[in-house]
Amino acid sequence: MPILTIIHGTLTSPLQQRGGREPYYYSFIRLKGQNTDLPVIFKLKNQPGNSVELSLKKGLSLELSGHYSNSNKNIRKSFTAYSYQILDKKRIRKKCIGCCDNFTCYQFQNYDYCKDCELNGSRYVQNKCPECGDGSGIVKFPHQPPRNCKTCYLARQELREENTCPK
């Protein structure tokens, strides 16, 4: 059996029960920082080995334990969940990495940027450069003048030093 993996995400579709000799539930989940939804197969069993009735709703934040598929027939990965836990909707205070304003978000979301500083449709740090986002060397945020990216500047300086030959 594959290694047990734990993932966190939000259900993006209602549960559908699929038949056969071993009934299971099927849905999609959106993982943090991902643009596409991951298909999830819920294969939950109670003690005697009978299937469990699920009543999870779209939009719930879950922690799933299971494993990723390993199929030669299907290119698209899926996740088979053997247990789940609904995550608490506790709100936390955060400081935006972009504009340094305070904002709140749910603990399971744990955003890095406020809604106004959202980069490329995402509120998580996942771009090429953690400061400017695209490697352009210019940091732009709403209601602030553009400034030079310190991270890109340092990277360019290191490249110049490596490319210079000693005389």
TAWOTA-V330035 format. One record per residue. N is the residue number from 1. RES is the residue in one letter. SS is DSSP state (alpha for helix, beta for strand, coil for the rest). BURIAL is I if it has 9 or more other C-alpha atoms within 8 Angstrom, else O. Layout:
N,RES,SS,BURIAL
N,RES,SS,BURIAL
This chain:
1,M,coil,O
2,P,coil,O
3,I,coil,O
4,L,coil,O
5,T,beta,O
6,I,beta,O
7,I,beta,O
8,H,beta,I
9,G,beta,I
10,T,beta,I
11,L,beta,I
12,T,coil,I
13,S,coil,I
14,P,coil,I
15,L,coil,I
16,Q,beta,O
17,Q,beta,O
18,R,beta,O
19,G,coil,O
20,G,coil,O
21,R,coil,O
22,E,coil,O
23,P,coil,I
24,Y,beta,I
25,Y,beta,I
26,Y,beta,I
27,S,beta,I
28,F,beta,I
29,I,beta,I
30,R,beta,I
31,L,beta,I
32,K,coil,O
33,G,coil,O
34,Q,coil,O
35,N,coil,O
36,T,coil,O
37,D,coil,I
38,L,beta,I
39,P,beta,I
40,V,beta,I
41,I,beta,I
42,F,beta,I
43,K,coil,I
44,L,coil,I
45,K,beta,I
46,N,coil,O
47,Q,coil,O
48,P,coil,O
49,G,coil,O
50,N,coil,O
51,S,beta,I
52,V,coil,O
53,E,coil,O
54,L,coil,O
55,S,coil,O
56,L,coil,O
57,K,coil,I
58,K,coil,I
59,G,coil,O
60,L,coil,I
61,S,beta,I
62,L,beta,I
63,E,beta,I
64,L,beta,I
65,S,beta,I
66,G,beta,I
67,H,beta,I
68,Y,beta,I
69,S,coil,O
70,N,coil,O
71,S,coil,O
72,N,coil,O
73,K,coil,O
74,N,coil,O
75,I,coil,O
76,R,coil,O
77,K,coil,I
78,S,beta,I
79,F,beta,I
80,T,beta,I
81,A,beta,I
82,Y,beta,I
83,S,beta,I
84,Y,beta,I
85,Q,beta,O
86,I,beta,O
87,L,coil,I
88,D,coil,O
89,K,coil,O
90,K,coil,O
91,R,beta,O
92,I,beta,I
93,R,beta,O
94,K,beta,I
95,K,beta,I
96,C,coil,I
97,I,coil,O
98,G,coil,O
99,C,coil,I
100,C,coil,O
101,D,coil,O
102,N,beta,I
103,F,beta,I
104,T,beta,O
105,C,beta,I
106,Y,beta,I
107,Q,coil,I
108,F,coil,I
109,Q,coil,O
110,N,coil,O
111,Y,coil,I
112,D,coil,I
113,Y,coil,I
114,C,coil,I
115,K,alpha,O
116,D,alpha,O
117,C,alpha,I
118,E,coil,I
119,L,beta,O
120,N,coil,O
121,G,coil,O
122,S,beta,O
123,R,coil,I
124,Y,coil,O
125,V,coil,O
126,Q,coil,O
127,N,coil,O
128,K,coil,O
129,C,coil,I
130,P,coil,I
131,E,coil,O
132,C,coil,I
133,G,coil,I
134,D,coil,O
135,G,coil,I
136,S,coil,O
137,G,coil,I
138,I,beta,I
139,V,beta,I
140,K,coil,I
141,F,coil,I
142,P,coil,O
143,H,coil,O
144,Q,coil,O
145,P,coil,O
146,P,coil,O
147,R,beta,O
148,N,beta,O
149,C,coil,I
150,K,alpha,O
151,T,alpha,I
152,C,alpha,I
153,Y,alpha,I
154,L,alpha,O
155,A,alpha,O
156,R,alpha,O
157,Q,alpha,O
158,E,alpha,O
159,L,alpha,O
160,R,alpha,O
161,E,alpha,O
162,E,alpha,O
163,N,alpha,O
164,T,coil,O
165,C,coil,O
166,P,coil,O
167,K,coil,O
